[in-house]
Amino acid sequence: MSAESDPEEAPQRILLVTGVLGAGKTTALRTLEDMGWEAIDNFPIRLLDRLLETEPGSAQLDAGSPLAIGFDTRTRGFDPARTIERVKNLSTRRDLSVTTLFLDCGGSELERRYNETRRRHPMSEDKPAATGIAAERELLEPLRRWADVVISTTDFSTNDLQQAIRGAFGSHTPQRTTLTISSFGFSRGTPPLADLVFDMRFLNNPHWDDALRPMSGQDAPVGEYIRRDPAFSEAFTRIRDLLLLLLPRFQAQGKAYVNVAFGCTGGRHRSVFMAEHIASALRNEGFSPTLLHRNLGSRAADMVEGTQT
């Protein structure tokens, strides 16, 4: 269906990312990509019309996937005046929403970054980096004055820039962190990718009850046994509340994956029970955890349990 027959269709979102070399363009594009944008770096802006198609109202890119295009003074055919004119023409199209981001940085900080990485500024030739930085800044000044958004990264860490990009160009409904709740047995090794590990070996061990040993933390009798431990209720509440504090902050920091692991000796009773109940509590709070039990199918071994609590 054409744009004329569907005037309510959302325009294709385009973000042009440029700025002085060393200011963080690569970091910005990677952050946008993590946020769901299609990212293209070092794209010749003279070909932008061809990428978006030439007829107004005919852009074929998926409007649900915004497009970020990076370019700088190294890009073939770089010309600030022509770039501005071309983008002005594209901005008149109703099927496109075009924004320009300029990343700036103080000269002294750029010199420090070039010295730290031992890279030569592309425009300095055999002269000091400061010479190339000054020449580049003069060339880019028309783009800087014209850009819709200017972010100075002089005092930014990489994380600061990532947060600035997320704040400026994130959607109204940010992507949720992928949350995994897992159980495991310490006797078979700690999960290598766990962000938070909780040791459940302070709880009374159902393994030593002959009737409960063949069962797991998913069985009601085992759960009742664990609940009777005087430490269980307070420990559960404190762990749940800690996760409710941390998980939104992980998401705000842009952490894509969080793995919370609960361990006991064999990975069949206490850790399974706690993981199940923490996952249920988090679901009640609006989270969508994936639940994994690494050693639930492992054979309960008296020798293993006898060496650890």
C-alpha positions in Angstrom: 0.0 0.0 0.0 1.4 3.4 -0.9 2.0 6.2 1.5 -0.8 8.3 -0.2 -3.3 5.5 0.6 -2.1 5.1 4.2 -1.4 8.6 5.5 -1.3 7.5 9.1 1.7 5.2 8.5 4.6 6.3 10.8 7.5 7.9 8.9 10.8 6.1 8.6 13.1 7.3 11.4 16.6 8.3 10.1 19.5 9.5 12.4 22.6 10.8 10.8 25.6 10.5 13.2 28.7 12.5 12.6 31.3 14.6 14.5 35.0 15.0 15.2 37.1 11.8 15.0 37.6 10.3 18.4 34.4 11.8 19.9 32.6 8.4 20.2 30.8 7.8 16.9 31.5 4.1 17.0 30.2 3.8 20.6 27.1 5.8 19.7 26.3 3.5 16.7 26.9 0.3 18.7 24.5 1.6 21.4 21.9 2.5 18.9 22.3 -1.0 17.4 21.8 -2.5 20.8 18.6 -0.4 21.1 17.2 -2.0 17.9 18.3 0.5 15.3 19.8 -0.6 12.0 23.3 0.9 12.0 25.5 1.7 9.0 28.9 3.3 9.4 31.0 5.2 6.9 28.1 5.5 4.5 28.6 8.0 1.6 25.9 10.6 2.1 25.8 11.3 -1.6 24.1 7.8 -1.9 21.5 8.5 0.8 18.8 9.3 -1.8 19.4 6.0 -3.5 19.3 4.1 -0.2 15.9 5.7 0.7 14.7 5.7 -2.9 14.1 8.8 -4.9 10.4 9.2 -5.1 8.8 11.0 -2.1 6.5 8.6 -0.2 8.3 5.5 -1.5 10.7 4.7 1.3 10.7 0.9 1.5 12.7 0.5 4.8 10.8 -1.1 7.7 9.4 1.9 9.7 9.6 -0.3 12.8 13.4 -0.4 12.5 14.9 3.1 12.7 18.1 3.6 10.7 21.3 5.2 12.1 23.9 6.3 9.5 27.4 7.2 10.5 29.8 9.4 8.5 32.8 11.6 9.1 35.6 13.4 7.3 37.1 10.1 6.2 33.9 9.1 4.3 34.3 9.1 0.6 32.9 12.3 -1.0 32.5 14.1 2.4 31.2 17.6 1.8 29.4 19.4 4.6 27.5 21.9 2.4 26.2 19.3 0.1 25.3 17.0 3.0 23.2 19.8 4.6 21.5 20.6 1.3 20.7 16.9 0.7 19.3 16.3 4.2 17.2 19.5 3.9 15.6 18.1 0.8 14.9 14.7 2.4 13.4 16.4 5.4 10.6 17.7 3.3 9.4 14.1 2.7 6.4 13.2 4.8 7.5 9.5 4.9 10.8 10.3 6.6 11.8 11.8 9.9 15.5 12.8 9.7 17.6 14.0 12.7 21.3 14.8 12.7 23.5 14.1 15.8 26.9 15.8 16.1 29.4 14.4 18.5 31.9 17.0 19.7 34.9 16.8 22.1 37.4 19.3 23.5 40.7 19.6 21.7 42.9 18.7 24.7 40.8 15.6 25.4 41.0 14.5 21.8 44.8 14.9 21.9 44.9 12.8 25.1 42.8 10.1 23.4 45.0 10.0 20.3 48.2 9.9 22.4 46.7 7.1 24.6 45.8 5.0 21.6 48.9 5.9 19.6 46.8 6.6 16.6 47.6 9.3 14.1 44.9 11.9 13.3 44.0 11.4 9.6 44.3 15.1 8.9 47.6 15.8 10.7 49.9 14.1 8.2 53.4 14.4 9.8 52.3 17.2 12.1 51.1 17.0 15.7 47.6 15.7 16.4 46.5 19.2 17.4 47.0 20.4 13.8 44.7 17.8 12.4 42.1 18.3 15.1 42.0 22.0 14.4 41.7 21.5 10.6 39.0 18.9 11.0 37.0 21.2 13.4 37.1 24.0 10.9 35.8 21.7 8.2 33.0 20.4 10.4 31.8 23.7 11.9 28.9 24.1 9.4 27.6 20.7 10.3 28.0 21.4 14.0 26.0 24.6 13.8 23.3 23.0 11.8 22.9 19.7 13.6 19.7 19.0 15.5 21.5 17.5 18.5 25.0 18.2 19.7 26.6 16.0 22.4 30.0 16.9 23.8 31.9 13.9 25.1 34.8 15.8 26.6 34.1 14.7 30.2 32.3 11.4 29.2 33.3 7.9 29.9 32.1 5.3 27.4 29.2 4.5 29.8 28.3 8.1 30.0 28.0 8.4 26.3 25.9 5.2 26.1 23.5 6.6 28.7 23.3 9.9 26.8 22.4 8.1 23.6 19.8 5.9 25.3 18.3 9.0 26.9 18.1 11.0 23.7 17.1 8.3 21.2 15.6 5.5 23.2 12.0 4.5 22.5 9.2 5.3 24.9 9.1 1.6 25.8 12.8 0.7 26.4 13.9 -2.9 25.6 13.8 -5.0 28.7 16.8 -6.8 30.1 16.8 -10.5 29.4 16.6 -12.1 32.9 17.5 -15.7 33.7 17.0 -17.3 37.1 19.0 -20.6 37.4 19.8 -23.2 40.0 23.0 -25.3 40.2 25.1 -27.6 42.4 28.4 -26.2 43.7 29.8 -29.8 43.6 29.5 -29.6 39.8 31.0 -26.1 39.4 29.8 -22.5 39.6 28.0 -21.1 36.4 30.7 -19.0 34.6 28.2 -16.4 33.3 26.3 -15.7 36.5 26.0 -12.0 37.5 24.7 -12.7 41.0 25.2 -15.9 42.9 23.3 -16.8 46.1 24.6 -19.7 48.2 21.6 -21.7 49.7 23.8 -24.1 51.7 22.9 -22.2 54.9 19.5 -23.9 54.8 18.8 -27.3 56.2 19.5 -30.0 53.6 16.6 -32.2 52.5 19.1 -34.7 51.2 19.5 -36.1 54.6 15.9 -37.1 54.9 15.5 -40.5 53.3 12.0 -39.8 52.1 12.9 -36.5 50.5 16.3 -37.5 49.0 14.8 -38.8 45.7 12.6 -35.8 45.3 13.6 -32.3 44.1 12.9 -28.7 45.1 9.9 -28.8 42.7 8.1 -31.3 45.0 5.8 -30.0 47.8 7.3 -32.1 50.6 10.7 -30.7 49.9 9.3 -27.2 49.8 7.6 -27.6 53.1 10.9 -29.0 54.7 12.8 -25.9 53.4 10.1 -23.5 54.5 10.4 -24.8 58.1 14.0 -23.6 58.3 14.0 -20.5 60.6 16.3 -18.6 58.1 14.2 -19.2 55.0 11.5 -16.6 55.2 13.8 -13.7 56.0 16.4 -14.8 53.4 13.8 -15.1 50.7 12.4 -11.6 51.5 15.8 -10.0 51.5 16.9 -11.6 48.2 13.7 -10.8 46.5 13.8 -7.1 47.6 17.5 -6.8 46.6 16.6 -8.1 43.1 13.7 -5.7 42.8 16.1 -2.9 43.6 18.9 -4.0 41.3 17.1 -5.2 38.2 15.5 -1.9 37.1 18.9 -0.2 37.6 20.6 -2.9 35.4 18.0 -2.1 32.8 18.5 1.6 33.0 22.3 1.1 32.5 21.5 -0.8 29.3 22.6 -4.3 30.6 21.2 -6.7 28.0 21.4 -9.9 30.1 21.2 -10.6 33.8 21.7 -14.1 35.1 20.9 -14.7 38.8 22.0 -18.1 40.1 21.1 -20.0 43.2 23.4 -22.8 44.3 23.4 -25.6 46.8 25.5 -28.7 47.2 24.0 -31.0 44.5 21.7 -28.5 42.7 18.5 -30.6 43.3 16.7 -29.3 46.4 17.4 -26.0 48.1 18.6 -24.1 45.0 15.8 -25.4 42.9 13.2 -24.4 45.4 14.6 -20.9 45.9 15.0 -20.3 42.2 11.4 -21.4 41.5 10.0 -19.1 44.2 12.2 -16.1 43.3 11.1 -16.4 39.7 7.5 -16.5 40.7 7.9 -13.4 42.9 9.6 -11.5 40.1 6.8 -12.5 37.6 4.3 -11.0 40.1 6.3 -7.8 39.9 6.1 -7.6 36.1 9.4 -9.3 35.1 9.6 -12.2 32.7 12.5 -14.4 33.9 13.6 -17.6 32.1 14.0 -20.4 34.7 16.8 -23.0 34.3 17.8 -25.9 36.5 21.3 -27.0 35.5 21.6 -30.0 37.8 18.0 -31.0 38.5 18.5 -34.3 36.6 21.8 -35.2 38.3 21.9 -38.2 40.5 21.8 -37.4 44.2 25.2 -38.7 45.6 25.7 -39.4 49.3 29.5 -39.1 48.8 29.1 -35.6 47.3 26.7 -34.4 49.9 28.8 -35.9 52.6 31.7 -33.6 51.8 29.8 -30.4 51.8 26.9 -29.0 53.8 
